[in-house]
Each structure stands twice: as C-alpha cells, then as structure tokens.
Amino acid sequence: MGRPTEQFFATLPSRAPTVLREPIDGALQINLNTDGHTEHWHVELHTGAVRVCRDLRAADTVWRSSAALFDRLVTGEAQGIAALLRNETTISGNLLLFLAFRRFFPAPPGTRDPRAVARERPGPGIRPQTGRPG
C-alpha cells in the first residue's frame, strides 16, 4: 500500500465537515489490489463526518481498484470517473456514495479555477476593467 493512500485515509475525518455538507449516509468498502494481495478500507460517510477502518465489512457500495491507481487518484494524477469509464476500476452498489467520496480527491496538479483564468484573459471584444468608467 502506498504512503499517499495511507495519508489520504488518515485525513478524511478532519476534512469531512467541509467536504460532506449535503445529506449523505452510507458505507463504502474500498478493496485495493497489489500483486494478488488485497488491502481493505471501510469508510462510513455521514453528513459532515467520516469513519475509516481497515476491516472488510458489508457496505452499500464496493469499489475495487489497483493500489497503484488509487495512489494516483489521491495525488490528483488520475480522475475517478475517467478510471471508471476506462474500466480501470469497478463500482457496485450505490453509485451516489462513490460520487460523494470522490470530492475528497484533489484536483490534478496545475489545475486552476476557470473563473480566475477568464478574469485574466478576457474574450474578444471585452476590455479589461481598469476601475474607471468607460
């Protein structure tokens, strides 16, 4: 198991109040494979709270992935939906729990808010604001 994944799971409880603001309640079982060995992470999601343990338990959603892919997800080098669409990972059960959980993943390195980019580069025919009436 990679260090980025372990650090990621350790930070979930403290980050949950800002990430899980909408009503949510359920359990996600994440099974990460490396060379025929499976690591288990059980994550209980509740509005504003997360509990994490390393047990294999019944869950509303089961996510299977390689440990290498998950390391890339937690560092922003890969995206969960794209990996799912490329069949690099599988999800069964309540897909809404996966969609809520993926909000914990960081944006890709170098990503910028499109609003900030638009303010820096006005489109054709738009004059930058100078603070003076036109």
PyMOL commands that set and color helices and strands:
alter all, ss='L'
color gray80, all
select helices_A, chain A and resi 3-19+67-74+80-85+95-104+114-120
alter helices_A, ss='H'
color red, helices_A
select strands_A, chain A and resi 25-34+37-46+49-53+61-66+90-93
alter strands_A, ss='S'
color yellow, strands_A
deselect
rebuild
show_as cartoon
